[in-house]
Amino acid sequence: MIEVGMRKCIELEDAKEDLNKIKGQLEDRKVLEKAKGILMRELDLEENEAFAKLRKLSMDKRCSLTEIAKVIILND
């Protein structure tokens, strides 16, 4: 009985970790989408061009896409 409870507790903790990871990924995605929108508006780019620009900036600056996107949003 105690083993079942312990197993369920571990499963619950694992599920919480997974949920937090997914929430973080969703937040990153929102930031990327907002930055793409800014680039599309400001530079008159198509969505794929805006993403390519984000990706190139990320590689050139050796920063994550999310970090680059946050800078773009802050400077908007």
HTML snippet that shows the backbone in 3Dmol.js (N, CA, C, O; Angstrom):
<script src="https://3Dmol.org/build/3Dmol-min.js"></script>
<div id="view" style="width:600px;height:400px;position:relative"></div>
<script>
const pdb = `
ATOM      1  N   MET A   1       0.817  -1.189   0.000  1.00  0.00           N
ATOM      2  CA  MET A   1       0.000   0.000   0.000  1.00  0.00           C
ATOM      3  C   MET A   1       0.863   1.257   0.000  1.00  0.00           C
ATOM      4  O   MET A   1       0.603   2.193  -0.756  1.00  0.00           O
ATOM      5  N   ILE A   2       1.901   1.278   0.857  1.00  0.00           N
ATOM      6  CA  ILE A   2       2.791   2.428   0.922  1.00  0.00           C
ATOM      7  C   ILE A   2       3.555   2.577  -0.390  1.00  0.00           C
ATOM      8  O   ILE A   2       3.780   3.694  -0.856  1.00  0.00           O
ATOM      9  N   GLU A   3       3.955   1.456  -0.987  1.00  0.00           N
ATOM     10  CA  GLU A   3       4.685   1.492  -2.253  1.00  0.00           C
ATOM     11  C   GLU A   3       3.836   2.110  -3.359  1.00  0.00           C
ATOM     12  O   GLU A   3       4.342   2.877  -4.178  1.00  0.00           O
ATOM     13  N   VAL A   4       2.556   1.780  -3.383  1.00  0.00           N
ATOM     14  CA  VAL A   4       1.648   2.346  -4.384  1.00  0.00           C
ATOM     15  C   VAL A   4       1.549   3.852  -4.194  1.00  0.00           C
ATOM     16  O   VAL A   4       1.595   4.607  -5.164  1.00  0.00           O
ATOM     17  N   GLY A   5       1.417   4.284  -2.963  1.00  0.00           N
ATOM     18  CA  GLY A   5       1.337   5.711  -2.668  1.00  0.00           C
ATOM     19  C   GLY A   5       2.605   6.443  -3.064  1.00  0.00           C
ATOM     20  O   GLY A   5       2.547   7.539  -3.621  1.00  0.00           O
ATOM     21  N   MET A   6       3.753   5.838  -2.777  1.00  0.00           N
ATOM     22  CA  MET A   6       5.034   6.438  -3.151  1.00  0.00           C
ATOM     23  C   MET A   6       5.168   6.533  -4.664  1.00  0.00           C
ATOM     24  O   MET A   6       5.642   7.540  -5.191  1.00  0.00           O
ATOM     25  N   ARG A   7       4.749   5.487  -5.356  1.00  0.00           N
ATOM     26  CA  ARG A   7       4.813   5.478  -6.821  1.00  0.00           C
ATOM     27  C   ARG A   7       3.929   6.575  -7.400  1.00  0.00           C
ATOM     28  O   ARG A   7       4.327   7.271  -8.334  1.00  0.00           O
ATOM     29  N   LYS A   8       2.729   6.726  -6.844  1.00  0.00           N
ATOM     30  CA  LYS A   8       1.810   7.761  -7.313  1.00  0.00           C
ATOM     31  C   LYS A   8       2.388   9.158  -7.054  1.00  0.00           C
ATOM     32  O   LYS A   8       2.239  10.064  -7.873  1.00  0.00           O
ATOM     33  N   CYS A   9       3.042   9.312  -5.915  1.00  0.00           N
ATOM     34  CA  CYS A   9       3.667  10.591  -5.579  1.00  0.00           C
ATOM     35  C   CYS A   9       4.760  10.929  -6.594  1.00  0.00           C
ATOM     36  O   CYS A   9       4.853  12.070  -7.047  1.00  0.00           O
ATOM     37  N   ILE A  10       5.571   9.960  -6.946  1.00  0.00           N
ATOM     38  CA  ILE A  10       6.636  10.160  -7.935  1.00  0.00           C
ATOM     39  C   ILE A  10       6.036  10.489  -9.299  1.00  0.00           C
ATOM     40  O   ILE A  10       6.527  11.374  -9.999  1.00  0.00           O
ATOM     41  N   GLU A  11       4.981   9.779  -9.672  1.00  0.00           N
ATOM     42  CA  GLU A  11       4.318  10.034 -10.952  1.00  0.00           C
ATOM     43  C   GLU A  11       3.749  11.448 -10.986  1.00  0.00           C
ATOM     44  O   GLU A  11       3.825  12.123 -12.012  1.00  0.00           O
ATOM     45  N   LEU A  12       3.184  11.895  -9.879  1.00  0.00           N
ATOM     46  CA  LEU A  12       2.628  13.234  -9.794  1.00  0.00           C
ATOM     47  C   LEU A  12       3.729  14.286  -9.945  1.00  0.00           C
ATOM     48  O   LEU A  12       3.550  15.274 -10.656  1.00  0.00           O
ATOM     49  N   GLU A  13       4.852  14.076  -9.283  1.00  0.00           N
ATOM     50  CA  GLU A  13       5.977  15.003  -9.394  1.00  0.00           C
ATOM     51  C   GLU A  13       6.502  15.049 -10.828  1.00  0.00           C
ATOM     52  O   GLU A  13       6.820  16.122 -11.340  1.00  0.00           O
ATOM     53  N   ASP A  14       6.592  13.899 -11.470  1.00  0.00           N
ATOM     54  CA  ASP A  14       7.029  13.845 -12.868  1.00  0.00           C
ATOM     55  C   ASP A  14       6.054  14.607 -13.763  1.00  0.00           C
ATOM     56  O   ASP A  14       6.475  15.336 -14.661  1.00  0.00           O
ATOM     57  N   ALA A  15       4.774  14.441 -13.525  1.00  0.00           N
ATOM     58  CA  ALA A  15       3.756  15.136 -14.312  1.00  0.00           C
ATOM     59  C   ALA A  15       3.865  16.644 -14.108  1.00  0.00           C
ATOM     60  O   ALA A  15       3.715  17.409 -15.061  1.00  0.00           O
ATOM     61  N   LYS A  16       4.124  17.078 -12.878  1.00  0.00           N
ATOM     62  CA  LYS A  16       4.281  18.508 -12.603  1.00  0.00           C
ATOM     63  C   LYS A  16       5.491  19.070 -13.348  1.00  0.00           C
ATOM     64  O   LYS A  16       5.428  20.168 -13.901  1.00  0.00           O
ATOM     65  N   GLU A  17       6.589  18.315 -13.361  1.00  0.00           N
ATOM     66  CA  GLU A  17       7.784  18.747 -14.084  1.00  0.00           C
ATOM     67  C   GLU A  17       7.503  18.863 -15.578  1.00  0.00           C
ATOM     68  O   GLU A  17       7.922  19.825 -16.223  1.00  0.00           O
ATOM     69  N   ASP A  18       6.796  17.884 -16.121  1.00  0.00           N
ATOM     70  CA  ASP A  18       6.436  17.914 -17.541  1.00  0.00           C
ATOM     71  C   ASP A  18       5.564  19.124 -17.847  1.00  0.00           C
ATOM     72  O   ASP A  18       5.768  19.803 -18.854  1.00  0.00           O
ATOM     73  N   LEU A  19       4.595  19.394 -16.980  1.00  0.00           N
ATOM     74  CA  LEU A  19       3.703  20.532 -17.179  1.00  0.00           C
ATOM     75  C   LEU A  19       4.478  21.838 -17.153  1.00  0.00           C
ATOM     76  O   LEU A  19       4.246  22.707 -17.994  1.00  0.00           O
ATOM     77  N   ASN A  20       5.384  21.993 -16.213  1.00  0.00           N
ATOM     78  CA  ASN A  20       6.187  23.217 -16.139  1.00  0.00           C
ATOM     79  C   ASN A  20       7.059  23.389 -17.377  1.00  0.00           C
ATOM     80  O   ASN A  20       7.236  24.503 -17.870  1.00  0.00           O
ATOM     81  N   LYS A  21       7.600  22.286 -17.875  1.00  0.00           N
ATOM     82  CA  LYS A  21       8.413  22.342 -19.088  1.00  0.00           C
ATOM     83  C   LYS A  21       7.564  22.783 -20.281  1.00  0.00           C
ATOM     84  O   LYS A  21       7.993  23.614 -21.082  1.00  0.00           O
ATOM     85  N   ILE A  22       6.377  22.230 -20.391  1.00  0.00           N
ATOM     86  CA  ILE A  22       5.482  22.586 -21.492  1.00  0.00           C
ATOM     87  C   ILE A  22       5.041  24.040 -21.384  1.00  0.00           C
ATOM     88  O   ILE A  22       4.949  24.736 -22.396  1.00  0.00           O
ATOM     89  N   LYS A  23       4.767  24.503 -20.170  1.00  0.00           N
ATOM     90  CA  LYS A  23       4.393  25.909 -19.975  1.00  0.00           C
ATOM     91  C   LYS A  23       5.524  26.826 -20.430  1.00  0.00           C
ATOM     92  O   LYS A  23       5.274  27.842 -21.079  1.00  0.00           O
ATOM     93  N   GLY A  24       6.759  26.478 -20.095  1.00  0.00           N
ATOM     94  CA  GLY A  24       7.909  27.270 -20.520  1.00  0.00           C
ATOM     95  C   GLY A  24       8.050  27.299 -22.027  1.00  0.00           C
ATOM     96  O   GLY A  24       8.346  28.342 -22.611  1.00  0.00           O
ATOM     97  N   GLN A  25       7.839  26.158 -22.654  1.00  0.00           N
ATOM     98  CA  GLN A  25       7.918  26.084 -24.111  1.00  0.00           C
ATOM     99  C   GLN A  25       6.826  26.934 -24.757  1.00  0.00           C
ATOM    100  O   GLN A  25       7.065  27.588 -25.773  1.00  0.00           O
ATOM    101  N   LEU A  26       5.640  26.925 -24.175  1.00  0.00           N
ATOM    102  CA  LEU A  26       4.538  27.735 -24.702  1.00  0.00           C
ATOM    103  C   LEU A  26       4.856  29.218 -24.578  1.00  0.00           C
ATOM    104  O   LEU A  26       4.592  29.987 -25.502  1.00  0.00           O
ATOM    105  N   GLU A  27       5.420  29.625 -23.448  1.00  0.00           N
ATOM    106  CA  GLU A  27       5.802  31.026 -23.257  1.00  0.00           C
ATOM    107  C   GLU A  27       6.867  31.427 -24.272  1.00  0.00           C
ATOM    108  O   GLU A  27       6.803  32.516 -24.841  1.00  0.00           O
ATOM    109  N   ASP A  28       7.848  30.552 -24.501  1.00  0.00           N
ATOM    110  CA  ASP A  28       8.879  30.836 -25.500  1.00  0.00           C
ATOM    111  C   ASP A  28       8.253  30.994 -26.880  1.00  0.00           C
ATOM    112  O   ASP A  28       8.632  31.879 -27.646  1.00  0.00           O
ATOM    113  N   ARG A  29       7.307  30.140 -27.184  1.00  0.00           N
ATOM    114  CA  ARG A  29       6.636  30.208 -28.490  1.00  0.00           C
ATOM    115  C   ARG A  29       5.884  31.517 -28.654  1.00  0.00           C
ATOM    116  O   ARG A  29       5.903  32.119 -29.728  1.00  0.00           O
ATOM    117  N   LYS A  30       5.216  31.964 -27.582  1.00  0.00           N
ATOM    118  CA  LYS A  30       4.491  33.240 -27.628  1.00  0.00           C
ATOM    119  C   LYS A  30       5.446  34.400 -27.900  1.00  0.00           C
ATOM    120  O   LYS A  30       5.143  35.300 -28.683  1.00  0.00           O
ATOM    121  N   VAL A  31       6.601  34.365 -27.241  1.00  0.00           N
ATOM    122  CA  VAL A  31       7.606  35.421 -27.425  1.00  0.00           C
ATOM    123  C   VAL A  31       8.106  35.412 -28.869  1.00  0.00           C
ATOM    124  O   VAL A  31       8.227  36.469 -29.489  1.00  0.00           O
ATOM    125  N   LEU A  32       8.394  34.230 -29.405  1.00  0.00           N
ATOM    126  CA  LEU A  32       8.858  34.129 -30.789  1.00  0.00           C
ATOM    127  C   LEU A  32       7.809  34.645 -31.770  1.00  0.00           C
ATOM    128  O   LEU A  32       8.141  35.360 -32.716  1.00  0.00           O
ATOM    129  N   GLU A  33       6.561  34.289 -31.551  1.00  0.00           N
ATOM    130  CA  GLU A  33       5.485  34.728 -32.446  1.00  0.00           C
ATOM    131  C   GLU A  33       5.329  36.247 -32.409  1.00  0.00           C
ATOM    132  O   GLU A  33       5.119  36.882 -33.443  1.00  0.00           O
ATOM    133  N   LYS A  34       5.432  36.818 -31.220  1.00  0.00           N
ATOM    134  CA  LYS A  34       5.309  38.273 -31.093  1.00  0.00           C
ATOM    135  C   LYS A  34       6.465  38.966 -31.807  1.00  0.00           C
ATOM    136  O   LYS A  34       6.258  39.950 -32.516  1.00  0.00           O
ATOM    137  N   ALA A  35       7.673  38.458 -31.622  1.00  0.00           N
ATOM    138  CA  ALA A  35       8.835  39.045 -32.293  1.00  0.00           C
ATOM    139  C   ALA A  35       8.718  38.905 -33.807  1.00  0.00           C
ATOM    140  O   ALA A  35       9.059  39.831 -34.543  1.00  0.00           O
ATOM    141  N   LYS A  36       8.244  37.765 -34.274  1.00  0.00           N
ATOM    142  CA  LYS A  36       8.036  37.596 -35.723  1.00  0.00           C
ATOM    143  C   LYS A  36       7.052  38.632 -36.231  1.00  0.00           C
ATOM    144  O   LYS A  36       7.257  39.225 -37.290  1.00  0.00           O
ATOM    145  N   GLY A  37       5.987  38.850 -35.482  1.00  0.00           N
ATOM    146  CA  GLY A  37       4.987  39.845 -35.877  1.00  0.00           C
ATOM    147  C   GLY A  37       5.588  41.234 -35.975  1.00  0.00           C
ATOM    148  O   GLY A  37       5.280  41.983 -36.902  1.00  0.00           O
ATOM    149  N   ILE A  38       6.434  41.579 -35.035  1.00  0.00           N
ATOM    150  CA  ILE A  38       7.097  42.885 -35.062  1.00  0.00           C
ATOM    151  C   ILE A  38       7.977  43.007 -36.299  1.00  0.00           C
ATOM    152  O   ILE A  38       7.926  44.015 -37.004  1.00  0.00           O
ATOM    153  N   LEU A  39       8.781  41.987 -36.564  1.00  0.00           N
ATOM    154  CA  LEU A  39       9.641  42.015 -37.751  1.00  0.00           C
ATOM    155  C   LEU A  39       8.816  42.079 -39.031  1.00  0.00           C
ATOM    156  O   LEU A  39       9.179  42.788 -39.969  1.00  0.00           O
ATOM    157  N   MET A  40       7.720  41.351 -39.073  1.00  0.00           N
ATOM    158  CA  MET A  40       6.857  41.375 -40.251  1.00  0.00           C
ATOM    159  C   MET A  40       6.307  42.780 -40.477  1.00  0.00           C
ATOM    160  O   MET A  40       6.278  43.275 -41.604  1.00  0.00           O
ATOM    161  N   ARG A  41       5.878  43.407 -39.403  1.00  0.00           N
ATOM    162  CA  ARG A  41       5.298  44.757 -39.499  1.00  0.00           C
ATOM    163  C   ARG A  41       6.362  45.801 -39.844  1.00  0.00           C
ATOM    164  O   ARG A  41       6.184  46.608 -40.756  1.00  0.00           O
ATOM    165  N   GLU A  42       7.460  45.771 -39.106  1.00  0.00           N
ATOM    166  CA  GLU A  42       8.478  46.819 -39.245  1.00  0.00           C
ATOM    167  C   GLU A  42       9.302  46.690 -40.522  1.00  0.00           C
ATOM    168  O   GLU A  42       9.690  47.697 -41.115  1.00  0.00           O
ATOM    169  N   LEU A  43       9.570  45.467 -40.942  1.00  0.00           N
ATOM    170  CA  LEU A  43      10.431  45.250 -42.105  1.00  0.00           C
ATOM    171  C   LEU A  43       9.670  44.753 -43.328  1.00  0.00           C
ATOM    172  O   LEU A  43      10.270  44.428 -44.353  1.00  0.00           O
ATOM    173  N   ASP A  44       8.347  44.696 -43.213  1.00  0.00           N
ATOM    174  CA  ASP A  44       7.480  44.226 -44.304  1.00  0.00           C
ATOM    175  C   ASP A  44       7.937  42.856 -44.822  1.00  0.00           C
ATOM    176  O   ASP A  44       8.160  42.668 -46.018  1.00  0.00           O
ATOM    177  N   LEU A  45       8.068  41.907 -43.886  1.00  0.00           N
ATOM    178  CA  LEU A  45       8.512  40.558 -44.215  1.00  0.00           C
ATOM    179  C   LEU A  45       7.352  39.575 -44.160  1.00  0.00           C
ATOM    180  O   LEU A  45       6.347  39.809 -43.489  1.00  0.00           O
ATOM    181  N   GLU A  46       7.512  38.486 -44.871  1.00  0.00           N
ATOM    182  CA  GLU A  46       6.596  37.362 -44.745  1.00  0.00           C
ATOM    183  C   GLU A  46       6.985  36.595 -43.476  1.00  0.00           C
ATOM    184  O   GLU A  46       8.077  36.783 -42.941  1.00  0.00           O
ATOM    185  N   GLU A  47       6.082  35.731 -43.002  1.00  0.00           N
ATOM    186  CA  GLU A  47       6.336  35.001 -41.763  1.00  0.00           C
ATOM    187  C   GLU A  47       7.627  34.175 -41.826  1.00  0.00           C
ATOM    188  O   GLU A  47       8.430  34.193 -40.893  1.00  0.00           O
ATOM    189  N   ASN A  48       7.815  33.460 -42.926  1.00  0.00           N
ATOM    190  CA  ASN A  48       9.019  32.628 -43.039  1.00  0.00           C
ATOM    191  C   ASN A  48      10.286  33.479 -43.104  1.00  0.00           C
ATOM    192  O   ASN A  48      11.334  33.064 -42.609  1.00  0.00           O
ATOM    193  N   GLU A  49      10.202  34.656 -43.704  1.00  0.00           N
ATOM    194  CA  GLU A  49      11.355  35.558 -43.755  1.00  0.00           C
ATOM    195  C   GLU A  49      11.677  36.104 -42.362  1.00  0.00           C
ATOM    196  O   GLU A  49      12.843  36.215 -41.983  1.00  0.00           O
ATOM    197  N   ALA A  50      10.634  36.443 -41.609  1.00  0.00           N
ATOM    198  CA  ALA A  50      10.830  36.957 -40.250  1.00  0.00           C
ATOM    199  C   ALA A  50      11.479  35.889 -39.371  1.00  0.00           C
ATOM    200  O   ALA A  50      12.374  36.194 -38.582  1.00  0.00           O
ATOM    201  N   PHE A  51      11.034  34.651 -39.502  1.00  0.00           N
ATOM    202  CA  PHE A  51      11.633  33.575 -38.717  1.00  0.00           C
ATOM    203  C   PHE A  51      13.082  33.346 -39.133  1.00  0.00           C
ATOM    204  O   PHE A  51      13.943  33.110 -38.286  1.00  0.00           O
ATOM    205  N   ALA A  52      13.352  33.414 -40.438  1.00  0.00           N
ATOM    206  CA  ALA A  52      14.726  33.245 -40.917  1.00  0.00           C
ATOM    207  C   ALA A  52      15.621  34.351 -40.358  1.00  0.00           C
ATOM    208  O   ALA A  52      16.775  34.100 -40.011  1.00  0.00           O
ATOM    209  N   LYS A  53      15.098  35.558 -40.269  1.00  0.00           N
ATOM    210  CA  LYS A  53      15.865  36.667 -39.708  1.00  0.00           C
ATOM    211  C   LYS A  53      16.146  36.424 -38.230  1.00  0.00           C
ATOM    212  O   LYS A  53      17.262  36.654 -37.765  1.00  0.00           O
ATOM    213  N   LEU A  54      15.145  35.963 -37.492  1.00  0.00           N
ATOM    214  CA  LEU A  54      15.346  35.627 -36.080  1.00  0.00           C
ATOM    215  C   LEU A  54      16.420  34.554 -35.925  1.00  0.00           C
ATOM    216  O   LEU A  54      17.306  34.661 -35.077  1.00  0.00           O
ATOM    217  N   ARG A  55      16.329  33.537 -36.745  1.00  0.00           N
ATOM    218  CA  ARG A  55      17.275  32.424 -36.680  1.00  0.00           C
ATOM    219  C   ARG A  55      18.694  32.897 -37.001  1.00  0.00           C
ATOM    220  O   ARG A  55      19.648  32.498 -36.334  1.00  0.00           O
ATOM    221  N   LYS A  56      18.833  33.753 -38.032  1.00  0.00           N
ATOM    222  CA  LYS A  56      20.152  34.259 -38.398  1.00  0.00           C
ATOM    223  C   LYS A  56      20.719  35.125 -37.287  1.00  0.00           C
ATOM    224  O   LYS A  56      21.896  34.994 -36.950  1.00  0.00           O
ATOM    225  N   LEU A  57      19.913  36.004 -36.712  1.00  0.00           N
ATOM    226  CA  LEU A  57      20.376  36.825 -35.591  1.00  0.00           C
ATOM    227  C   LEU A  57      20.822  35.946 -34.424  1.00  0.00           C
ATOM    228  O   LEU A  57      21.836  36.213 -33.779  1.00  0.00           O
ATOM    229  N   SER A  58      20.057  34.911 -34.172  1.00  0.00           N
ATOM    230  CA  SER A  58      20.377  33.986 -33.089  1.00  0.00           C
ATOM    231  C   SER A  58      21.738  33.329 -33.311  1.00  0.00           C
ATOM    232  O   SER A  58      22.547  33.231 -32.388  1.00  0.00           O
ATOM    233  N   MET A  59      21.979  32.884 -34.530  1.00  0.00           N
ATOM    234  CA  MET A  59      23.262  32.245 -34.845  1.00  0.00           C
ATOM    235  C   MET A  59      24.401  33.253 -34.815  1.00  0.00           C
ATOM    236  O   MET A  59      25.467  32.982 -34.261  1.00  0.00           O
ATOM    237  N   ASP A  60      24.172  34.420 -35.415  1.00  0.00           N
ATOM    238  CA  ASP A  60      25.228  35.437 -35.476  1.00  0.00           C
ATOM    239  C   ASP A  60      25.631  35.933 -34.090  1.00  0.00           C
ATOM    240  O   ASP A  60      26.813  36.160 -33.829  1.00  0.00           O
ATOM    241  N   LYS A  61      24.664  36.098 -33.215  1.00  0.00           N
ATOM    242  CA  LYS A  61      24.920  36.626 -31.873  1.00  0.00           C
ATOM    243  C   LYS A  61      25.186  35.528 -30.844  1.00  0.00           C
ATOM    244  O   LYS A  61      25.519  35.807 -29.692  1.00  0.00           O
ATOM    245  N   ARG A  62      25.036  34.285 -31.276  1.00  0.00           N
ATOM    246  CA  ARG A  62      25.217  33.130 -30.383  1.00  0.00           C
ATOM    247  C   ARG A  62      24.329  33.223 -29.147  1.00  0.00           C
ATOM    248  O   ARG A  62      24.762  33.001 -28.016  1.00  0.00           O
ATOM    249  N   CYS A  63      23.067  33.561 -29.415  1.00  0.00           N
ATOM    250  CA  CYS A  63      22.039  33.642 -28.365  1.00  0.00           C
ATOM    251  C   CYS A  63      20.879  32.741 -28.774  1.00  0.00           C
ATOM    252  O   CYS A  63      20.736  32.382 -29.943  1.00  0.00           O
ATOM    253  N   SER A  64      20.071  32.391 -27.813  1.00  0.00           N
ATOM    254  CA  SER A  64      18.901  31.576 -28.141  1.00  0.00           C
ATOM    255  C   SER A  64      17.892  32.414 -28.921  1.00  0.00           C
ATOM    256  O   SER A  64      17.897  33.643 -28.847  1.00  0.00           O
ATOM    257  N   LEU A  65      17.041  31.743 -29.658  1.00  0.00           N
ATOM    258  CA  LEU A  65      15.968  32.432 -30.382  1.00  0.00           C
ATOM    259  C   LEU A  65      15.110  33.257 -29.421  1.00  0.00           C
ATOM    260  O   LEU A  65      14.714  34.380 -29.735  1.00  0.00           O
ATOM    261  N   THR A  66      14.833  32.696 -28.269  1.00  0.00           N
ATOM    262  CA  THR A  66      13.990  33.387 -27.287  1.00  0.00           C
ATOM    263  C   THR A  66      14.661  34.665 -26.798  1.00  0.00           C
ATOM    264  O   THR A  66      14.000  35.691 -26.639  1.00  0.00           O
ATOM    265  N   GLU A  67      15.955  34.611 -26.562  1.00  0.00           N
ATOM    266  CA  GLU A  67      16.665  35.812 -26.112  1.00  0.00           C
ATOM    267  C   GLU A  67      16.622  36.904 -27.175  1.00  0.00           C
ATOM    268  O   GLU A  67      16.385  38.070 -26.862  1.00  0.00           O
ATOM    269  N   ILE A  68      16.850  36.531 -28.416  1.00  0.00           N
ATOM    270  CA  ILE A  68      16.782  37.492 -29.519  1.00  0.00           C
ATOM    271  C   ILE A  68      15.379  38.067 -29.623  1.00  0.00           C
ATOM    272  O   ILE A  68      15.214  39.276 -29.785  1.00  0.00           O
ATOM    273  N   ALA A  69      14.371  37.215 -29.531  1.00  0.00           N
ATOM    274  CA  ALA A  69      12.981  37.665 -29.623  1.00  0.00           C
ATOM    275  C   ALA A  69      12.640  38.645 -28.505  1.00  0.00           C
ATOM    276  O   ALA A  69      11.944  39.633 -28.738  1.00  0.00           O
ATOM    277  N   LYS A  70      13.121  38.382 -27.301  1.00  0.00           N
ATOM    278  CA  LYS A  70      12.852  39.286 -26.177  1.00  0.00           C
ATOM    279  C   LYS A  70      13.465  40.654 -26.407  1.00  0.00           C
ATOM    280  O   LYS A  70      12.858  41.669 -26.067  1.00  0.00           O
ATOM    281  N   VAL A  71      14.657  40.694 -26.978  1.00  0.00           N
ATOM    282  CA  VAL A  71      15.311  41.978 -27.288  1.00  0.00           C
ATOM    283  C   VAL A  71      14.487  42.754 -28.315  1.00  0.00           C
ATOM    284  O   VAL A  71      14.287  43.961 -28.179  1.00  0.00           O
ATOM    285  N   ILE A  72      14.019  42.058 -29.328  1.00  0.00           N
ATOM    286  CA  ILE A  72      13.210  42.704 -30.370  1.00  0.00           C
ATOM    287  C   ILE A  72      11.942  43.289 -29.748  1.00  0.00           C
ATOM    288  O   ILE A  72      11.553  44.415 -30.058  1.00  0.00           O
ATOM    289  N   ILE A  73      11.308  42.521 -28.876  1.00  0.00           N
ATOM    290  CA  ILE A  73      10.071  42.987 -28.233  1.00  0.00           C
ATOM    291  C   ILE A  73      10.355  44.200 -27.347  1.00  0.00           C
ATOM    292  O   ILE A  73       9.589  45.164 -27.348  1.00  0.00           O
ATOM    293  N   LEU A  74      11.445  44.152 -26.597  1.00  0.00           N
ATOM    294  CA  LEU A  74      11.782  45.278 -25.706  1.00  0.00           C
ATOM    295  C   LEU A  74      12.100  46.549 -26.489  1.00  0.00           C
ATOM    296  O   LEU A  74      11.870  47.658 -26.005  1.00  0.00           O
ATOM    297  N   ASN A  75      12.622  46.383 -27.686  1.00  0.00           N
ATOM    298  CA  ASN A  75      12.984  47.549 -28.500  1.00  0.00           C
ATOM    299  C   ASN A  75      11.845  48.037 -29.391  1.00  0.00           C
ATOM    300  O   ASN A  75      12.018  49.000 -30.138  1.00  0.00           O
ATOM    301  N   ASP A  76      10.720  47.406 -29.325  1.00  0.00           N
ATOM    302  CA  ASP A  76       9.570  47.798 -30.155  1.00  0.00           C
ATOM    303  C   ASP A  76       8.877  49.010 -29.565  1.00  0.00           C
ATOM    304  O   ASP A  76       7.888  49.487 -30.122  1.00  0.00           O
TER     305      ASP A  76
END
`;
const viewer = $3Dmol.createViewer("view");
viewer.addModel(pdb, "pdb");
viewer.setStyle({}, {cartoon: {color: "spectrum"}});
viewer.zoomTo();
viewer.render();
</script>
